[in-house]
Amino acid sequence: FKPVWLEEPLAFTSSTLVTLSTMATKMSKSASVPGIMKLGTDMPKRGNHFKKSTFSFMNASNLGSAVDLHKGFDPVSDDHRDMAAQMKNPAWRTMGLASQAEIPTEEDLLPKNMRYPKIQPAWMKHDKQVLRFYGFFQEAVTERPDENSRYRNVTIMYCMEDGTMSMTEPKVENSGIPQGQFLKRHRVPREDGQGFIGPDDFRVGQELTFYGRTYHITGCDRFTRWFYEENGIDVGEDEPLVVDSWQKNYKLQKTIEKGGLPATKSAVDAKNLTKFQIGHPPADKKFTQFLLNDRKVLRFKCFWDDPTPYGARHYYTLHYYLADNTCEINEAHIRNAGCDSYPLLLKRGPLRKSNSASAVPGLLIADAPTYLPEDLQLGGSLDVWGRKLMIYDCDDFTRNFYQEYLGIDQFEGKIDVSEKPIRHIKLAPPPHSGIGKPEDSLISTQMIVPKAPKIDLEKMMVLTGEVLRFECKMANGEPEDELRKLVIAFYPADDETAVFELPVRNSGHMGGKFADKRRIMNPDTGEYFKLSDFFVGKTVRIASQPLQIIRADEHCLQFLEARPEEFPYADPLACCRRLAPLASEPEMNDPKGIEPERLKQLAFEAGVPVVDHEVITLLRRFGIEGESPDENPRILGAQVLEVASS
């Protein structure tokens, strides 16, 4: 049996063909069976899923034989007939796919959150766009004889992003009127109550009324005019600012007071007529200028950077003659500059701002203006026949001339042309690795074949075997370190330092070597310890421990006293001179002497603090025993002041 649509031809309409084409575009390949097309991509709708027989008989002449008995009669629709007609073509599955292929645009490639809408909102399209108009309003003035009204200028700003507008009034000096912000930014309603004021309400030459006051618009800025022209709107031509009678009279009065108005023609004619009547010849301006400014020359220093390859900077001296407004430019030669020793760059004559030649013989053209004194200022430039000369300095006469006649301080624009000093970059030596002495490591960075560092033989021969010992204690504030005693040994032969700890019973610390004998760095100065760094009362830091020196042995004191130039704290004369401000103290003249602690207190109050080593030096030279064995020794202050005054 054949289906009925194969025996009888069917007629298709245009709407049917469009439906078939649309259905064909929705066809895609089946995921379960490759190579077979399916209709659409949606899930099948749920319905009655009755069990159907495998075989069925259909009669070509009887349409009812092809009907599902469970589902009922379903007449063949026009869409089904169009689909059957389209399936006669073997390529019916891909007929609508080729025509629907589209080339992706730039907008399709952008993420959705970065695409601009087709119709942009006002806050996006007109962001930061402001229309500015200028206008004025008339204000009545009462109880004044010279004016009955005044005009006040305003500036109207209309923000297109939200339709708001604001108004400001330019401030006028000594006006006596509170000016500035005239209207805060907000949406202003129209006078008739029909909505708010918009861009269509502004036109140059027209009046705008809101909040009971009328404003006359006289102009707008360039952006506002361009915006209206782009939208095909004629905003109108700008009008001149209106000036009231009081402003005219005020400006004229101030101009007359300052002498700004020139003499009238009748006054000038009367003056010239008087000169002719008395036989006075007419004045020659050039001759008068020569008589007043003869031998007066302005002197400037200039330079020109040669832009050609391998060009250098050339220096010149510019002379400007006030007698006839002529210029002369001399070469400022530099030794070994490599340039020919020509005396002049430009001979004396008028220097024009631009130079041109006429290509037509006999054609008269106006000469370019010449340089005048007001055109020559420090920091500026001048054109000399195509060369740009920079002015960087002038002499004192030139500076005084500009200060007196033109009110210009030339030194404000002075340019420093001094060459920067040549700085040779030198690599710093690497830090000491900790092995051996730093001097040995430093020699290895300076020589290919290192040599032993030089030794002061005189110092080694004289001071070998000398050891200066200072007793000290730890000043770190720890209770367990209060009883520890240490000895700092300084070797002046090679400036090396060693620290030893004295054994103390029941202290919990073992005596012995605290720091090896070597040149130790002083963290306070960044240099190695020297003899002047150790004195009684000084706190030094060795091995990260603060050590306070409390006394020195007899040999050390004698050694230091024998060298007062190297160690001033051991010089009795220097110590006495420091205490000279204490001459007015009565305790210094006590025959029984003064206690060391009291002497230190008086010196501190007088502004000359004394260290413990100086007190020891004074006790060794001017000390006396106390009245009892238990009393501390005293210092004879009278002898100290006597030595200080000698």
Secondary structure, 3 states (H helix, E strand, C coil): CCCHHHHCCCCCCHHHHHHHHHHHHCCEECCCCCCCEECCCCCCCCCCCCCCCCCCCCCCCCHHHHCCCCCCCCCCCHHHHHHHHHCCCCCHHHCCCCCCCCCCCHHHHCCHHHCCCCCCCHHHHCCCCEEEEEEEEEEECCCCCCCCEEEEEEEEEEECCCCEEEEEECCCCCCCCCCEEEEEEECCECCCCCCECCHHHCCCCCEEEECCEEEEEEEECHHHHHHHHHCCCCCCCCCCCCCCHHHHHHHHHHHHHCCCCCCCHHHHHHHHHHHHHCCCCCCCHHHHHHHHHCCCEEEEEEEEECCCCCCCEEEEEEEEECCCCEEEEEECCCCCCCCCCCCEEEEEECCECCCCCCCCCCCCCCCCCECCHHHCCCCCEEEECCEEEEEEEECHHHHHHHHHHHCCCHHHHCCCCCCCCCCCCCCCCCCCCCCCCHHHHHHHHHCCCCCCCCCCHHHHHHHCCCCEEEEEEECCCCHHHCCCEEEEEEECCCCEEEEEEECCCCCCCCCEEEEEEECCECCCCCCECCHHHCCCCCEEEECCEEEEEEEECHHHHHHHHCCCCCCHHHCHHHHHHHCHHHHHCHHHHCCCCECHHHHHHHHHHCCCCCCHHHHHHHHHHHEECCCCCCCCCEECHHHHHHHHHC
